[in-house]
Amino acid sequence: MPKISRKDQQRRIENSKKSHETYKENMKLAVETVLSGEMKLRTAAQAYNVSKSALHRIVKKYKNSAEEDRTQFSFERNHGFQQIFDDVEEKMLSEYLIKACQMCYGLTVKGTCEFVYKFAVANEKVVPQSWHTNKKAGIEWIRLFRKRQPQLTLRTPEPTSLSRATSFNKHNVNLFFQNLQRVLSKYKFNTNQIYNCDETGVTTAHKPPKIIATVGQKQVGKVTSSERGVLVTMCVAICANGQYMPPFFVFPRKNFKPHMINCAPPGSKGTAHPSGWMTVENFLKFVEHLVEVTRCSVNNHILLILDNHESHCDIKVLNFCKDNGVVLLTLPPHCSHKLQPLDVSCFGPFKSYYNRAMDDWLLNHPATPVTIYNIAELTGKAFPQAFIPSNIIKGFQRTGISPYDPEVFSEADYLSSYVTDRRQAVDEGNKSYSTDQSTSNDKNEEQLSRAEIFEQLETTPDNTINQNQQTDYGNTSIEPTQQNQPKKLLFSPEEVRPHVKCQNRVRTQNKKDKKTIYCFN
């Protein structure tokens, strides 16, 4: 069966919905024409392009319906089957799954099947007997549900630490933008004076790209230099006007040799450290390299935005920056994936071009391993392709740094911190709580009562289910009567399965909150 793209699938669904609406309108006009006596049954069916037998059935049903029921009468096409949930309910399920994914607590296929079954039981839906037997929805229903909701897909999630998921919240982001506004107002920086620097690791072992292989072959190999590569740290600085500073390398050696950076991007510099990591001494050399390239001074300041690693905040670095006109503004902890331009738009393309360059190098040098002395050459090929002005400028725009935009992030971007968001901490000494307790108590009582009802529905034995509700979803014809009209939900998806939320934090000591953002000027 040929694969259908998501765009074509979405177009087919939209065309199908338009066809249903057109059929519904034509059937309604045909019924009104027949009942008014303007046309005969066959003539009206041909004029409005509807089935004669279906028109006869709808006319007969409309005549037999009560006068007060005709306002909600359904003229839709009868497919011979009935969906368990209507379009509104499936839209609610889709929005719930998307929100859970944005919170970094997404549901698996099995978890979704179990959740859908509980949602159906809580709202007294007619479901197949297999759902009650397995206590979950069927795989076929999930497949068709994803087909009806093309905005959903199955993805392998990227492991995200709790610190990174919960630290990116409105409080930390607002503190950063307040400090950024204070610095911009004081020094009146232009785009050519705003820089961002960060380190990334380049190794001698790359990630191979996808290749053409035999269908059904489980293991496909691609040559790499080694199982575990040797790490070389590369520190880069980019400017808000689209320019970049030549990279600075830290090689895992005791002594640095000039030939280590042969064929590197012009103007690159390097140093050596036994671990190959960034230290205070190495970062001080990088800042000296930055001052040399930018030619900043106490009369010509520049703004350097960086993370608050301990090597960046040493007193030696701070004194040197103060003497040379470098204003330091650090990012909140564990927020660089959203607030750092290098992580947002530059390092990703660079790693892709770097892996491609190393793959080409291995093809041209068969049976020859890559060493740290080849890293500068490979970086020289990948660096100019990734650090282009469009990527750099886009990184500063998407983070709201330049141009300054503190509202660049939407509510969906902060959903990962929803689990730990709290209104106000609880003081254990005087037991003082914030907000209206009367309102919160009423809401808690209402939620408790609804939870008890849902628990009773969930624990109802299977033999108490009305056997008349065991419907065969085959070729059974279900007439669009008053009983099939959608009724109001008893429980929303959030009430059936509330989103995860941690408990309020209790303060036992009078400690001041630690600053998460530091600004040095």
C-alpha positions as CSV (number, residue, x, y, z in Angstrom):
1,M,0.0,0.0,0.0
2,P,1.6,3.4,-1.0
3,K,2.4,5.7,1.8
4,I,0.2,8.8,2.1
5,S,1.9,12.0,3.3
6,R,0.4,13.8,6.2
7,K,-0.4,16.8,4.0
8,D,-2.4,14.6,1.6
9,Q,-4.1,12.9,4.4
10,Q,-5.1,16.2,5.9
11,R,-6.5,17.4,2.5
12,R,-8.5,14.2,2.1
13,I,-10.1,14.6,5.6
14,E,-11.0,18.2,4.8
15,N,-12.5,17.3,1.5
16,S,-14.5,14.5,3.2
17,K,-15.8,16.9,5.8
18,K,-16.9,19.4,3.0
19,S,-18.6,16.5,1.2
20,H,-20.5,15.6,4.3
21,E,-21.6,19.2,4.8
22,T,-22.7,19.5,1.2
23,Y,-24.7,16.2,1.4
24,K,-26.3,17.4,4.6
25,E,-27.5,20.7,3.1
26,N,-28.7,19.0,-0.1
27,M,-30.6,16.4,1.8
28,K,-32.3,19.1,3.9
29,L,-33.3,21.0,0.8
30,A,-34.6,17.9,-0.9
31,V,-36.7,16.9,2.1
32,E,-38.2,20.4,2.3
33,T,-38.9,20.4,-1.4
34,V,-40.7,17.0,-1.2
35,L,-42.7,17.9,1.9
36,S,-43.8,21.2,0.3
37,G,-45.0,19.4,-2.8
38,E,-42.8,21.3,-5.3
39,M,-41.2,18.1,-6.6
40,K,-41.7,14.4,-6.6
41,L,-39.4,12.1,-4.7
42,R,-37.4,10.9,-7.7
43,T,-37.2,14.4,-9.2
44,A,-35.9,15.9,-5.9
45,A,-33.3,13.1,-5.5
46,Q,-31.9,13.8,-9.0
47,A,-32.0,17.6,-8.6
48,Y,-30.1,17.6,-5.3
49,N,-27.8,14.6,-6.1
50,V,-28.9,12.4,-3.2
51,S,-30.0,8.8,-3.0
52,K,-33.7,8.2,-3.7
53,S,-34.0,5.4,-1.1
54,A,-32.2,7.5,1.5
55,L,-34.4,10.5,0.7
56,H,-37.5,8.3,1.1
57,R,-36.3,7.1,4.4
58,I,-35.4,10.6,5.7
59,V,-38.8,12.0,4.5
60,K,-40.7,9.2,6.3
61,K,-38.7,9.6,9.5
62,Y,-39.1,13.4,9.4
63,K,-42.9,13.1,9.1
64,N,-43.1,10.7,12.0
65,S,-40.9,12.9,14.3
66,A,-42.4,15.1,16.9
67,E,-42.6,18.8,16.2
68,E,-40.2,19.8,19.0
69,D,-37.6,17.2,17.8
70,R,-37.4,18.6,14.3
71,T,-35.1,21.4,15.3
72,Q,-32.4,18.8,16.2
73,F,-33.2,16.4,13.3
74,S,-30.1,15.0,11.6
75,F,-29.9,15.0,7.8
76,E,-26.4,13.5,7.7
77,R,-25.3,10.6,5.6
78,N,-25.8,7.2,7.2
79,H,-22.5,5.2,7.0
80,G,-23.8,2.0,8.6
81,F,-21.5,2.5,11.7
82,Q,-21.4,4.8,14.7
83,Q,-18.4,6.5,16.2
84,I,-17.8,6.0,19.9
85,F,-16.9,9.7,20.4
86,D,-18.2,12.6,18.3
87,D,-15.9,15.2,16.7
88,V,-16.0,17.5,19.8
89,E,-15.0,14.7,22.2
90,E,-12.2,13.5,19.9
91,K,-11.0,17.0,19.7
92,M,-10.9,17.2,23.5
93,L,-8.9,13.9,23.6
94,S,-6.5,15.3,21.0
95,E,-5.9,18.5,22.9
96,Y,-5.4,16.6,26.1
97,L,-2.7,14.3,24.5
98,I,-0.9,17.3,23.0
99,K,-0.9,19.2,26.3
100,A,0.5,16.1,28.1
101,C,3.2,15.9,25.5
102,Q,4.2,19.5,25.9
103,M,4.4,19.0,29.6
104,C,7.0,16.2,28.9
105,Y,4.6,13.6,30.4
106,G,3.2,12.3,27.1
107,L,1.2,9.1,26.9
108,T,2.3,5.9,25.1
109,V,0.0,3.9,22.8
110,K,-0.9,1.5,25.6
111,G,-1.4,4.4,28.1
112,T,-3.6,6.2,25.6
113,C,-5.8,3.0,25.1
114,E,-6.3,2.6,28.8
115,F,-7.1,6.3,29.2
116,V,-9.6,6.3,26.4
117,Y,-11.4,3.3,27.9
118,K,-11.7,5.1,31.3
119,F,-13.0,8.2,29.5
120,A,-15.6,6.2,27.6
121,V,-16.8,4.4,30.8
122,A,-17.0,7.6,32.8
123,N,-19.1,9.2,30.1
124,E,-21.3,6.1,29.7
125,K,-20.4,5.5,26.0
126,V,-21.3,2.4,24.2
127,V,-18.1,0.4,23.5
128,P,-17.3,-3.0,22.1
129,Q,-17.1,-5.9,24.5
130,S,-13.4,-6.4,23.8
131,W,-12.8,-3.0,25.5
132,H,-14.4,-4.2,28.7
133,T,-12.5,-7.5,28.5
134,N,-9.1,-5.9,28.0
135,K,-9.8,-2.7,30.0
136,K,-8.5,-0.6,27.2
137,A,-9.4,0.6,23.7
138,G,-8.5,-1.4,20.7
139,I,-5.4,-0.8,18.5
140,E,-7.6,-0.4,15.5
141,W,-9.5,2.4,17.1
142,I,-6.2,4.2,17.9
143,R,-5.1,3.8,14.3
144,L,-8.3,5.3,13.0
145,F,-8.3,8.0,15.7
146,R,-4.8,9.1,14.6
147,K,-6.1,9.1,11.0
148,R,-9.0,11.4,11.9
149,Q,-6.6,13.6,14.0
150,P,-3.7,14.2,11.6
151,Q,-2.0,16.6,14.1
152,L,-1.1,13.6,16.2
153,T,1.9,11.4,15.4
154,L,4.0,8.8,17.1
155,R,7.5,10.1,18.0
156,T,10.4,8.9,20.1
157,P,10.8,11.5,22.9
158,E,14.2,13.0,23.7
159,P,15.3,12.4,27.3
160,T,14.7,15.6,29.2
161,S,16.0,16.0,32.8
162,L,13.7,17.3,35.5
163,S,15.9,20.3,36.0
164,R,15.7,21.4,32.4
165,A,11.9,20.7,32.3
166,T,11.0,22.6,35.4
167,S,13.6,25.4,35.4
168,F,12.2,27.0,32.2
169,N,9.3,28.9,33.8
170,K,7.9,32.4,33.7
171,H,9.6,33.5,36.9
172,N,13.1,32.7,35.7
173,V,12.5,33.9,32.2
174,N,11.1,37.2,33.5
175,L,14.1,37.8,35.7
176,F,16.4,37.3,32.8
177,F,14.5,39.7,30.6
178,Q,14.4,42.3,33.4
179,N,18.2,42.2,33.7
180,L,18.5,42.3,29.9
181,Q,16.3,45.4,29.7
182,R,18.3,47.0,32.5
183,V,21.6,46.4,30.7
184,L,20.2,47.5,27.3
185,S,18.8,50.7,28.8
186,K,22.1,51.6,30.6
187,Y,24.6,50.9,27.8
188,K,22.4,51.4,24.7
189,F,23.9,48.4,22.9
190,N,23.5,48.0,19.1
191,T,23.2,44.6,17.4
192,N,26.9,44.6,16.6
193,Q,27.6,44.8,20.4
194,I,25.5,41.9,21.6
195,Y,27.3,38.5,21.7
196,N,26.5,35.0,22.9
197,C,29.1,32.3,23.6
198,D,28.9,28.7,24.6
199,E,30.9,25.5,24.4
200,T,30.1,22.3,22.4
201,G,31.9,19.0,22.0
202,V,33.3,17.7,18.8
203,T,34.5,14.1,18.9
204,T,36.4,11.7,16.6
205,A,33.4,9.3,16.5
206,H,30.4,10.7,14.4
207,K,26.8,9.6,14.0
208,P,26.4,8.0,10.6
209,P,23.6,9.2,8.3
210,K,20.9,7.0,6.9
211,I,21.9,4.7,4.0
212,I,20.1,2.5,1.4
213,A,19.8,-1.1,2.6
214,T,17.9,-4.3,1.9
215,V,14.3,-4.6,3.0
216,G,14.0,-6.8,6.1
217,Q,17.7,-6.5,7.1
218,K,17.8,-5.9,10.8
219,Q,21.4,-4.8,11.3
220,V,23.0,-2.3,8.9
221,G,26.5,-1.2,9.5
222,K,28.4,2.0,8.7
223,V,32.1,2.6,9.4
224,T,33.0,5.1,12.2
225,S,36.4,6.0,13.5
226,S,35.9,4.3,16.9
227,E,33.3,3.1,19.3
228,R,33.8,6.0,21.7
229,G,35.5,9.1,20.3
230,V,37.9,11.5,21.9
231,L,36.3,14.8,22.9
232,V,37.6,18.2,21.9
233,T,35.8,21.3,23.3
234,M,35.0,24.1,20.9
235,C,33.9,27.5,22.3
236,V,32.1,29.9,19.9
237,A,30.7,33.4,20.1
238,I,28.2,34.9,17.7
239,C,26.9,38.4,17.3
240,A,23.3,39.7,16.9
241,N,24.2,41.3,13.5
242,G,24.9,37.8,12.0
243,Q,28.7,37.7,12.4
244,Y,30.6,35.0,14.3
245,M,34.0,34.9,16.1
246,P,36.5,32.3,15.0
247,P,36.2,29.2,17.3
248,F,38.5,28.5,20.2
249,F,39.5,24.8,20.8
250,V,40.5,23.0,23.9
251,F,42.4,19.8,23.1
252,P,42.9,16.9,25.5
253,R,46.7,17.2,25.7
254,K,49.1,18.6,28.2
255,N,50.8,21.0,25.7
256,F,49.3,22.8,22.8
257,K,50.9,22.6,19.4
258,P,50.1,25.0,16.5
259,H,49.6,22.2,14.0
260,M,46.5,21.1,16.0
261,I,44.4,23.8,14.4
262,N,45.7,23.4,10.8
263,C,42.9,23.9,8.3
264,A,40.6,25.4,11.0
265,P,38.4,28.4,10.3
266,P,40.6,31.5,9.7
267,G,41.5,33.3,13.0
268,S,40.9,30.2,15.2
269,K,42.9,29.7,18.4
270,G,43.4,26.8,20.7
271,T,44.8,25.6,24.0
272,A,45.4,22.3,25.8
273,H,44.1,20.7,29.0
274,P,44.5,17.0,30.0
275,S,40.7,16.6,30.3
276,G,39.9,18.6,27.1
277,W,37.2,20.5,29.1
278,M,36.7,24.2,29.7
279,T,38.3,25.5,32.8
280,V,38.8,29.0,34.4
281,E,42.2,29.4,32.8
282,N,41.0,28.3,29.4
283,F,37.9,30.5,29.5
284,L,40.1,33.4,30.4
285,K,42.1,32.8,27.2
286,F,38.9,32.6,25.3
287,V,37.8,36.0,26.6
288,E,41.2,37.4,25.7
289,H,40.5,36.1,22.2
290,L,37.1,37.7,22.2
291,V,38.5,41.1,23.3
292,E,41.1,40.9,20.6
293,V,38.6,40.2,17.8
294,T,35.9,42.6,18.9
295,R,38.3,45.4,20.0
296,C,36.1,46.4,22.9
297,S,37.3,48.7,25.7
298,V,36.0,50.6,28.7
299,N,34.8,53.2,26.2
300,N,33.3,50.7,23.7
301,H,31.4,48.1,25.7
302,I,30.0,44.8,24.4
303,L,27.4,42.5,26.0
304,L,28.3,38.9,26.4
305,I,25.4,36.5,27.2
306,L,26.5,33.1,28.5
307,D,25.4,30.3,30.9
308,N,26.4,30.5,34.6
309,H,29.0,27.7,34.6
310,E,31.5,28.0,37.4
311,S,34.3,28.6,34.9
312,H,32.5,31.7,33.5
313,C,31.9,33.4,36.9
314,D,35.4,33.2,38.4
315,I,36.8,36.4,39.9
316,K,39.7,36.4,37.4
317,V,37.3,36.4,34.4
318,L,35.1,39.1,36.0
319,N,38.1,41.4,36.7
320,F,39.4,41.0,33.1
321,C,35.9,41.7,31.7
322,K,35.5,44.8,33.8
323,D,38.9,46.2,32.7
324,N,38.1,45.6,29.0
325,G,34.5,46.7,28.8
326,V,32.8,43.3,28.6
327,V,29.4,43.3,30.3
328,L,28.4,39.8,31.4
329,L,24.8,38.6,31.6
330,T,24.2,35.0,32.5
331,L,21.2,32.8,31.6
332,P,19.0,31.1,34.1
333,P,20.2,27.6,35.0
334,H,19.0,24.8,32.7
335,C,17.3,27.2,30.3
336,S,19.9,27.4,27.5
337,H,17.8,25.2,25.2
338,K,15.3,28.0,24.9
339,L,17.2,31.2,25.7
340,Q,20.6,30.7,24.1
341,P,20.8,31.6,20.4
342,L,23.7,29.1,19.8
343,D,21.6,26.2,21.1
344,V,18.5,27.3,19.3
345,S,19.8,27.8,15.7
346,C,23.5,27.1,15.3
347,F,24.8,24.0,17.1
348,G,22.2,21.7,15.5
349,P,23.1,22.5,11.9
350,F,26.8,22.4,12.8
351,K,26.6,18.9,14.2
352,S,24.8,17.7,11.0
353,Y,27.4,19.3,8.7
354,Y,30.2,18.0,10.9
355,N,28.9,14.4,10.8
356,R,28.6,14.7,7.0
357,A,32.1,16.0,6.7
358,M,33.5,13.2,8.8
359,D,31.6,10.6,6.8
360,D,33.1,12.0,3.6
361,W,36.6,12.0,5.1
362,L,36.3,8.3,6.0
363,L,35.2,7.5,2.5
364,N,38.3,9.3,1.1
365,H,40.6,7.7,3.7
366,P,39.5,4.1,4.0
367,A,40.8,2.1,7.0
368,T,42.2,5.3,8.6
369,P,40.9,6.4,12.0
370,V,40.1,10.0,12.7
371,T,42.3,11.6,15.4
372,I,42.1,14.9,17.3
373,Y,44.5,16.4,14.7
374,N,41.8,16.0,12.0
375,I,39.1,17.8,14.0
376,A,40.2,21.3,13.1
377,E,40.1,20.4,9.4
378,L,36.6,18.9,9.7
379,T,35.4,21.9,11.7
380,G,36.8,24.2,9.0
381,K,34.4,22.5,6.4
382,A,31.3,22.4,8.6
383,F,31.6,25.7,10.5
384,P,31.0,28.2,7.5
385,Q,28.0,26.2,6.4
386,A,26.3,26.2,9.8
387,F,27.2,29.7,11.1
388,I,25.6,31.7,8.4
389,P,24.0,35.1,9.1
390,S,20.5,33.9,8.6
391,N,20.9,31.2,11.3
392,I,22.6,33.5,13.7
393,I,20.1,36.3,13.4
394,K,17.2,33.9,13.7
395,G,18.7,32.5,16.9
396,F,18.6,35.9,18.5
397,Q,15.1,36.6,17.3
398,R,13.6,33.3,18.5
399,T,15.1,33.9,22.0
400,G,13.8,37.4,22.2
401,I,17.2,38.9,22.8
402,S,17.6,41.0,19.7
403,P,15.2,42.6,18.9
404,Y,14.2,42.7,22.5
405,D,10.9,40.8,23.0
406,P,10.1,39.5,26.5
407,E,6.8,38.0,25.2
408,V,8.4,35.8,22.6
409,F,7.4,32.6,24.4
410,S,3.8,31.4,24.5
411,E,2.0,29.6,27.3
412,A,2.7,26.3,25.5
413,D,6.4,26.8,25.9
414,Y,6.1,27.0,29.7
415,L,3.9,23.8,30.0
416,S,7.0,21.7,30.9
417,S,7.2,23.6,34.2
418,Y,3.4,23.2,34.9
419,V,4.2,20.3,37.3
420,T,6.1,22.4,39.7
421,D,4.4,25.7,39.3
422,R,3.1,27.0,42.7
423,R,1.2,30.1,43.6
424,Q,2.8,30.6,47.0
425,A,4.8,28.4,49.3
426,V,3.3,27.2,52.6
427,D,4.9,28.4,55.8
428,E,5.0,25.6,58.4
429,G,5.5,28.0,61.3
430,N,2.2,30.0,61.1
431,K,0.4,27.7,58.6
432,S,-0.6,30.7,56.5
433,Y,-1.9,29.8,53.0
434,S,-2.5,32.1,50.1
435,T,-5.5,32.8,47.8
436,D,-9.2,32.5,48.7
437,Q,-9.6,29.4,50.8
438,S,-13.4,29.4,50.5
439,T,-13.2,29.3,46.8
440,S,-10.6,26.6,46.7
441,N,-12.5,24.5,49.3
442,D,-15.6,24.6,47.1
443,K,-13.6,23.6,44.1
444,N,-11.9,20.8,46.0
445,E,-15.3,19.5,47.3
446,E,-16.7,19.6,43.8
447,Q,-13.7,17.7,42.4
448,L,-13.9,15.2,45.2
449,S,-17.5,14.4,44.6
450,R,-16.9,14.0,40.9
451,A,-13.9,11.8,41.6
452,E,-16.1,9.6,43.8
453,I,-18.7,9.3,41.0
454,F,-16.0,8.4,38.5
455,E,-14.5,5.8,40.9
456,Q,-18.0,4.1,41.2
457,L,-18.3,4.0,37.4
458,E,-14.9,2.6,37.0
459,T,-15.4,-0.2,39.5
460,T,-18.8,-1.2,38.1
461,P,-18.7,-5.0,37.3
462,D,-18.9,-5.9,33.6
463,N,-22.0,-8.1,34.1
464,T,-24.0,-5.0,35.2
465,I,-23.5,-3.4,31.8
466,N,-26.7,-3.4,29.8
467,Q,-26.4,-6.2,27.3
468,N,-28.3,-4.1,24.8
469,Q,-25.3,-1.7,24.7
470,Q,-23.0,-4.5,23.3
471,T,-23.1,-3.2,19.7
472,D,-21.6,-5.0,16.7
473,Y,-19.8,-2.3,14.7
474,G,-20.1,-4.1,11.4
475,N,-22.7,-3.4,8.8
476,T,-25.4,-2.6,11.4
477,S,-27.5,0.4,10.2
478,I,-28.0,3.0,13.0
479,E,-30.8,5.4,12.3
480,P,-30.2,9.1,13.2
481,T,-32.8,9.4,15.9
482,Q,-33.0,11.5,19.0
483,Q,-31.2,8.9,21.0
484,N,-28.1,9.2,18.9
485,Q,-27.7,12.9,19.4
486,P,-24.5,13.8,21.3
487,K,-25.2,14.5,25.0
488,K,-23.3,16.6,27.5
489,L,-20.1,15.1,28.9
490,L,-20.2,13.9,32.4
491,F,-16.4,14.1,32.7
492,S,-13.7,15.9,30.7
493,P,-10.4,14.2,29.9
494,E,-8.7,16.3,32.7
495,E,-11.2,15.0,35.3
496,V,-10.8,11.4,34.2
497,R,-7.0,11.6,34.2
498,P,-5.7,14.8,35.8
499,H,-2.4,16.2,34.6
500,V,0.5,15.5,37.0
501,K,1.1,18.1,39.7
502,C,3.5,18.1,42.6
503,Q,2.5,19.0,46.1
504,N,3.1,22.5,47.6
505,R,6.5,23.0,49.1
506,V,6.8,23.5,52.8
507,R,9.3,26.0,54.2
508,T,10.9,24.9,57.4
509,Q,13.6,27.6,57.6
510,N,13.7,31.3,56.8
511,K,16.1,31.2,53.9
512,K,16.2,33.7,51.1
513,D,15.7,32.4,47.6
514,K,18.9,32.0,45.6
515,K,19.4,34.2,42.7
516,T,19.2,32.3,39.4
517,I,20.4,35.1,37.1
518,Y,23.5,37.2,37.6
519,C,24.3,40.4,35.8
520,F,27.8,41.9,36.0
521,N,28.5,45.4,34.8
